[in-house]
Amino acid sequence: MKRIKSYLKTNFKGIMIGIVIGVLLCGTIGVCAATYFESNLVTYDNTESGLNSTDVQGAIDELYNACKTPAIGGDGILEKVPIVTSGDGLYKDEYEDRYFYKGANPNNYITFNSEYAGWRILSIEYDKTIKIIRNDGVINQYYDTSGKNNWARPATLNTYLNSTYYNTLRDSAQNQIAQKNFSIGSVKYGNNDLKTQINNENSKRWNGKIALPTISEFLRTNSNKNQCNTYENYADNIGTCNVTNWMYSSQYWWLLSPMETSDTSCGLSIPMPQDFCTIVDYYQYAARPALYLSSEVKIIGGDGTQNNPYIIE
């Protein structure tokens, strides 16, 4: 069908239409004759077909769109979105086999749990799962009331997100979540080597359904690589970095990575780098859930803009 559509558009647009599609024009007639007419003189009787178009080319387009296979998982996004190297958009990550949405406001909105444009795509993973993060926090909560900042303990916030909050999700949404490994290794204060920081995060894993973004993921969604790609650089250029990162919010919210310090283990909070290291049982900050959508979810609509987010089923 795709070849037919391409051929028609290339050879007959604005000239003549001489192809009759059986389902559209022939009805129950067994043999169809092809006759050339000026395209602007041809109309299509759609009263019995269920289509909306009243011209032949429009009917062909509708039939093609109705019959094409929905895009699946991360491949569905990669098929639709060009890879960019500057500005807002989807980037190939230079550190891992992943793709990240970067910039002030890329078109990465998605509807999940029937929350229209309520989530955004963080990354496309090597296994074609899609990592997403909620736009807003679902609760203000201590990271871990034990004071140990051990997500796998489980931490207080871990328990909330994977029981209380998870149970509020629709059954269809729960079925779309892939259980995956989340990186929970600690990072060093003032780190100025992103590759080392990523390796430190990946040194410890927790397997589950819902967690939070890591600090390196927050840094990697910034399109200003020169000034904002490390903990130290971000702190030095906060005014610039905050406006080139769609994940930034003036609301304080938790990141997943614990901070490695000499006297205590701290949770990482946003929005102020100076406050990245925050005692886990002292402040109650917002939790913005992060999770992986199954590689089998179908992308059935949308272009990723806030007014027309990706729709999945």
N, C-alpha and C positions, 0 to 999 in steps of 0.2 A: 504493500500500500504506500509506503514511504517513497518508493521509486516512482509509482504512478503519479503521486502528488507532485514530486519534483519535476517529472517529465511534463506534466500538464502546465505547470507554472512557467517552465522554461520555453515551451514551444507554442503555446496557444494563448498566452495572456495578451489581451488587447487585440487579438486577430480573429480566430475562429475556434469553436469548440466542436470537436467531432467524435468524441468518445461518449458512449452511453453506458452507464453502469447498470447492470441488470437489476440490482436491488432497488436502485433509485428511480429508474425511468421505465423499465420494462414491465414491472408488475408481474403478471403471470404469463406474459408472452414468451414463447420458447425461443424465438429468433428475433434479433434486433438488427435493424439496418442503421448504418451510420451515415449521416448527412451533415455537411458543413453549413453552419449558419454564422452570421456575425454574432459575436459573443454578447453584445449589448441587446440583441433581439431575443435571446434565449432566456426563458424563465423556467422554474422548476415547481411543479405542483407538489407541495409538501403535505397535503391534507391527510394522507394515509401513512406517511413514512415515520412520523414522530419527530422529524427534524424541524429546525426553525427557519432554515434558509429557503429563499425563494429563487435563488440562482444556482446554476449547476456547480460553479466553482465553490460557492459557499457550502453546498451540500457535501461536496467531496471533502472539504476541510473538516466539516463536522464529523463525517464518517471516520475520517482518519484519526481525529482526536478521541473519538469514542472507542476506537478499536485498539489504539496503541497500548502497549503494556506499561503499567505504572512503574516509575523508577523506584528502585529498592535501596534502602539503607544509605550509607555514606556515598555509594556509587551514584545514587540519585541526585545528591547535591553536587558531586564532582562533575556529573554530566551537564548540569545546568549552569555552573558558575566557573568563570575563567580564573586561573591562578594569576595573581598580581605580585608585583615586587615593590610597590609604593602606594601610598594613599590608603583609603579604606577598601577592604576586600579580604579574600581568602588567600593565604600564603602557604607555601610549602615550608614546613619547619626545618631548620638547618641542624637541629640537635637530635631529633627523633623522627620516626616514620609516622608523621602526623601532619595535619593541615590545621592552621589556626586562622580564625577571623580576627583581623587587626584593624585599628583605626578608631576614629571618634564615633562613627555611627555606620558600620557596615550593614548590609542587608542580610542579617542573620536571625531575624525573628521567626519564631516557630510556635505553633499552637500545640500544647500538651495538656492533658487532663482537662480538656475543654476550656482552657484558659487562653482566650484569643490573644495571640501575640504576647502572651505572658511569660514566655521563656525565650532564651537566645542560644544559638549554637556556639559553643566554645571551640570545639575542634572536631575534625573527622579523623578517626583512628585507623590504624593499619588494617584492622580486621573489619572495617567498614561500619563499625558502630559509630554513633553520633553522640558526643558528649554535650550536654546542654546545662544551662544554669538559669535559675529563676530570676526574673527581673527584680523582684522585691523579696525581702525577708519574710519568712513564715512565722517567726517568733523571735523575741528578744530573750536570750538564754545565756547562762554561764557555759563556757566551753567544757569545763570539767570540774565538778565540785570537789573532786579528790585533791585538786591542786597539782596533779602529776602530769597533766597534759598528755595522756596516753589514749589516743583515739581508739586503739584496739582493746582497751581495758574491759568493757567499752566506756568511752567518755560519756558524760551526761548528754552532750549534744548528739552523739552517735545513737544513743538509745532513743532519744526523742525522734530523730529523723527516720530511723529504721523500724520504729514501732508505731508510736502515736501519729506522726505525720504520714507515714506510709499507709496506714489504715484509713486515712481520710481520702486517699486517691481513688478515683473510679477504677472499677475492675479492669476496664479496657486499658487504662493508663498503667496499672500494675503489670499487665501482660506485655506491655511494650518496653519495660525496663530490663536491661541485661545485667546480670550479676557479674561484676568485674573486679579487678585488682586496682585499688587506689594507692597512690604513693604517699606514705605518711612519715618518711624519714625526716630528721631534723636538719635545719640549715643554720649557718653561722651568721651572727650579727654583722652587718656591713659588708657582706660578701660582694666581691667585685668580679666574680668569675661565674657566669651563668651556667656554663657547662658543668662545672664542679657542683654547683648548687643543685642542678637537675639530677646528677648522679647521687648526691646525698639524699635527695627526696626519694629516689627510686631504690635506695638501699634497704628500705623497709616497706612492706606492702600490707594492706588490709583488704580482704575480699568481702564485698557486700554490694548493696544496691544503691544507697544514697550516702553521699559525703559532701565535701566542700571543695572548691578549687584550691590548688596549691599556690604558693607565692610565685613560683616560676611560671605558672600558667597565667597569672595576673600580669607578670612582666612581659610575657610573650604575646599578649593581646594588644600591646602598644605598637603603633606603627612607626614611632620615632625611635629607631634602633640605636642611633648614635648617643642619645641622651638618656634613654629610659630603659635599657635592656638589662640592667643589674640593680640589685638592692641599693648599692651606694650611689649609682648614677641617678636613680629615681629620686632618692632623698635630696640630692644636690640640685635637681631640676624639677621640683615638684609642680611649680606653676605651669610649666610646659607639658609635663607628662600627664597631668590630670585631664587635659583636654584632648589628648591623642589616644585615649584608651576608653573604649566603650564600657568596660567593666567598672570603671571608676564611679563611685557614688558618694555624695556628701554624707550619706548615712553610714554610721560605723557598722561594720559587719566582719564576721570571722573568716579567716582563711584556714586551710587545713594544716599547713606545715607548722610543727613546733619549732621553737627557737632554742638552739643549743647555747647555754650560758654556763658560767662557772658556779652560780649560786642557785638557780632555779630554771625550770623549763617554762617558757612563755608561749602563749598563743599569738598568732600573727593577726593583726587587725588592720583594716583599712578605714578611713581614707588617708591618714597622715603617716608617712614613713617614720617620722620620729616616734610614733606610737605603735610601730609594727609589733614590738615585743610588749605584750600586755598580759598581766597575770591572769591565768585562766579561770580563777574562781573569785575574781574581784569585780569585774564588769560584766554586765549582761548586754551583749551585742546581738545584732540581727544575724540570722542564719539564712543564707541563700542556697538552697539545695542544689547540688550538682549530681547528675546521674548520666548513665549511658543508655541511649535508645538502641534496641536490638538492630542488628544488621538486616533483619527481615522486615522492618517497618516499611510501608509503602508511602512514597511521596506522591500525593494525589492532587496537589494544587499549591498555588502561591508562588511568589518570587522572592520571598524573604524580607520584603519591606514591612514596615510596621502596619501599614494599611492593608497589606496583602501577604500575611505571613505564610510560611510553609505549613501545609496541612498534611497530617499523617494519619494512617489507619493501620 
